Amino acid sequence: MNGVQLSSFNYRFDTNTGKCLNAQVGLHGQNTDSTEFVDASIRINPEDLPEGKTFMEMTMDSIVVLAKQKLARDTAVKEQTTPGQA
């Protein structure tokens, strides 16, 4: 895979308080040598941010880094203990 790139970025706000609830980050990666690709939509919630930080204190780039890290964790292949177990 030739790297996972940003394809979309959206903040979601509470319309009553104006507080940012989460950021939705779209990521895309494609292998130029084949038809293999990945498309992902990763939600970054307040608990995913570094302790004491808010969305408004974070740059978009730093939130994208968090999304890529979360994608890697969420899609990591877990060791199987028995055949057929996911």
Backbone as CSV, one residue per row, in Angstrom:
resi,resn,N_x,N_y,N_z,CA_x,CA_y,CA_z,C_x,C_y,C_z
1,MET,0.862,-1.175,0.000,0.000,0.000,0.000,0.901,1.227,0.000
2,ASN,0.600,2.163,-0.832,1.436,3.358,-0.994,1.065,4.480,-0.031
3,GLY,0.651,4.141,1.140,0.295,5.142,2.131,-1.190,5.427,2.127
4,VAL,-1.686,5.723,3.282,-3.098,6.039,3.451,-3.222,7.552,3.535
5,GLN,-4.072,8.103,2.672,-4.211,9.553,2.557,-5.597,10.017,3.010
6,LEU,-5.686,11.250,3.373,-6.936,11.871,3.772,-7.845,12.046,2.558
7,SER,-9.113,11.628,2.685,-10.075,11.833,1.604,-11.235,12.726,2.030
8,SER,-11.498,12.818,3.330,-12.537,13.745,3.823,-12.316,14.000,5.304
9,PHE,-12.863,15.112,5.764,-12.704,15.496,7.172,-13.908,16.341,7.563
10,ASN,-14.613,15.921,8.600,-15.794,16.662,9.063,-15.852,16.687,10.580
11,TYR,-16.186,17.845,11.115,-16.467,17.960,12.538,-17.982,17.863,12.735
12,ARG,-18.408,17.293,13.854,-19.820,17.261,14.213,-19.970,18.033,15.528
13,PHE,-20.884,19.017,15.533,-21.081,19.875,16.688,-22.455,19.664,17.307
14,ASP,-22.549,19.877,18.607,-23.829,19.916,19.309,-24.463,21.264,18.990
15,THR,-25.639,21.260,18.399,-26.269,22.515,17.979,-26.744,23.357,19.156
16,ASN,-26.881,22.772,20.336,-27.307,23.536,21.510,-26.135,24.209,22.221
17,THR,-25.023,23.492,22.318,-23.889,24.022,23.084,-22.761,24.551,22.201
18,GLY,-22.731,24.140,20.942,-21.641,24.521,20.051,-20.377,23.712,20.264
19,LYS,-20.437,22.740,21.180,-19.273,21.907,21.493,-19.075,20.867,20.391
20,CYS,-17.811,20.631,20.031,-17.486,19.621,19.026,-17.650,18.234,19.657
21,LEU,-18.478,17.407,19.021,-18.756,16.067,19.529,-17.755,15.026,19.022
22,ASN,-17.349,15.156,17.751,-16.389,14.219,17.176,-15.908,14.744,15.832
23,ALA,-14.921,14.070,15.304,-14.425,14.349,13.956,-14.513,13.054,13.173
24,GLN,-15.056,13.128,11.973,-15.156,11.967,11.088,-14.083,12.124,10.013
25,VAL,-13.172,11.163,9.944,-12.029,11.256,9.051,-12.120,10.144,8.004
26,GLY,-12.156,10.535,6.737,-12.152,9.573,5.644,-10.733,9.345,5.173
27,LEU,-10.356,8.077,5.037,-9.002,7.710,4.628,-9.065,6.775,3.422
28,HIS,-8.090,6.905,2.539,-8.027,6.059,1.347,-6.577,5.691,1.064
29,GLY,-6.381,4.441,0.734,-5.063,3.972,0.324,-5.220,2.995,-0.824
30,GLN,-4.276,3.024,-1.753,-4.370,2.148,-2.915,-3.002,1.644,-3.305
31,ASN,-2.931,0.381,-3.680,-1.710,-0.218,-4.189,-1.687,0.006,-5.692
32,THR,-0.744,0.777,-6.183,-0.703,1.122,-7.606,-0.353,-0.077,-8.491
33,ASP,0.200,-1.126,-7.901,0.580,-2.312,-8.670,-0.571,-3.303,-8.848
34,SER,-1.695,-3.050,-8.191,-2.811,-3.994,-8.271,-4.125,-3.241,-8.031
35,THR,-5.167,-4.003,-7.878,-6.482,-3.398,-7.604,-6.784,-3.358,-6.109
36,GLU,-5.800,-3.598,-5.265,-6.006,-3.584,-3.819,-6.135,-2.148,-3.323
37,PHE,-7.117,-1.935,-2.447,-7.300,-0.606,-1.865,-8.001,-0.723,-0.526
38,VAL,-7.975,0.360,0.216,-8.713,0.450,1.468,-9.387,1.818,1.517
39,ASP,-10.642,1.816,1.908,-11.384,3.044,2.195,-11.920,2.902,3.604
40,ALA,-11.733,3.909,4.413,-12.181,3.834,5.798,-12.742,5.169,6.240
41,SER,-13.716,5.087,7.117,-14.263,6.265,7.778,-14.075,6.050,9.269
42,ILE,-13.234,6.858,9.865,-12.855,6.690,11.266,-13.398,7.861,12.080
43,ARG,-14.112,7.548,13.154,-14.634,8.592,14.042,-13.658,8.773,15.204
44,ILE,-13.213,10.012,15.386,-12.376,10.369,16.530,-13.277,11.045,17.547
45,ASN,-13.373,10.427,18.711,-14.201,10.938,19.813,-13.323,11.671,20.819
46,PRO,-13.929,12.444,21.699,-13.128,13.177,22.697,-12.179,12.278,23.493
47,GLU,-12.613,11.058,23.791,-11.750,10.154,24.567,-10.553,9.648,23.767
48,ASP,-10.562,9.833,22.444,-9.421,9.457,21.608,-8.325,10.520,21.589
49,LEU,-8.656,11.723,22.053,-7.695,12.833,22.057,-6.723,12.690,23.225
50,PRO,-5.546,13.283,23.109,-4.625,13.290,24.251,-5.303,13.926,25.467
51,GLU,-4.935,13.451,26.626,-5.550,13.930,27.869,-5.456,15.452,27.970
52,GLY,-6.589,16.071,28.288,-6.640,17.508,28.483,-6.813,18.322,27.214
53,LYS,-6.839,17.674,26.052,-6.973,18.384,24.772,-8.418,18.363,24.290
54,THR,-8.805,19.412,23.562,-10.107,19.469,22.916,-9.888,19.486,21.404
55,PHE,-10.963,19.288,20.661,-10.843,19.320,19.205,-10.323,20.667,18.712
56,MET,-10.716,21.733,19.354,-10.316,23.062,18.907,-8.854,23.361,19.216
57,GLU,-8.238,22.575,20.088,-6.818,22.737,20.405,-5.919,21.861,19.527
58,MET,-6.543,20.957,18.784,-5.801,20.022,17.943,-5.814,20.514,16.497
59,THR,-4.711,20.322,15.786,-4.705,20.643,14.366,-5.397,19.512,13.608
60,MET,-5.848,19.826,12.409,-6.460,18.797,11.580,-5.444,17.685,11.323
61,ASP,-4.198,18.042,11.046,-3.154,17.044,10.799,-2.987,16.090,11.979
62,SER,-3.032,16.613,13.197,-2.851,15.741,14.363,-4.053,14.817,14.555
63,ILE,-5.242,15.275,14.184,-6.426,14.418,14.263,-6.356,13.329,13.195
64,VAL,-5.840,13.655,12.012,-5.660,12.655,10.955,-4.667,11.582,11.406
65,VAL,-3.602,11.980,12.076,-2.640,11.010,12.607,-3.339,10.073,13.592
66,LEU,-4.180,10.623,14.479,-4.933,9.790,15.416,-5.841,8.817,14.672
67,ALA,-6.474,9.282,13.593,-7.366,8.427,12.807,-6.592,7.284,12.158
68,LYS,-5.408,7.573,11.618,-4.589,6.523,11.009,-4.148,5.500,12.053
69,GLN,-3.802,5.972,13.241,-3.417,5.062,14.320,-4.601,4.194,14.739
70,LYS,-5.784,4.803,14.819,-6.987,4.062,15.200,-7.335,3.035,14.123
71,LEU,-7.192,3.400,12.853,-7.425,2.462,11.757,-6.488,1.263,11.879
72,ALA,-5.225,1.516,12.146,-4.239,0.433,12.277,-4.608,-0.493,13.435
73,ARG,-4.996,0.073,14.572,-5.394,-0.750,15.725,-6.648,-1.555,15.413
74,ASP,-7.641,-0.898,14.820,-8.935,-1.544,14.571,-8.846,-2.647,13.529
75,THR,-7.881,-2.569,12.619,-7.793,-3.556,11.541,-6.643,-4.546,11.722
76,ALA,-5.921,-4.442,12.815,-4.810,-5.362,13.065,-5.348,-6.784,13.171
77,VAL,-4.664,-7.716,12.538,-5.066,-9.115,12.586,-4.699,-9.651,13.964
78,LYS,-5.693,-10.186,14.638,-5.487,-10.767,15.969,-5.074,-12.224,15.802
79,GLU,-4.214,-12.697,16.667,-3.776,-14.081,16.601,-4.947,-14.997,16.895
80,GLN,-5.152,-15.985,16.027,-6.232,-16.948,16.219,-5.758,-18.093,17.096
81,THR,-6.609,-18.501,18.031,-6.243,-19.594,18.917,-6.787,-20.931,18.416
82,THR,-7.892,-20.886,17.649,-8.444,-22.118,17.071,-8.855,-21.823,15.633
83,PRO,-8.819,-22.836,14.770,-9.207,-22.630,13.375,-10.629,-22.091,13.267
84,GLY,-10.811,-21.100,12.359,-12.138,-20.551,12.109,-12.574,-19.496,13.095
85,GLN,-11.775,-19.196,14.091,-12.132,-18.197,15.088,-11.671,-16.830,14.592
86,ALA,-12.562,-15.863,14.607,-12.219,-14.519,14.132,-11.669,-13.663,15.216
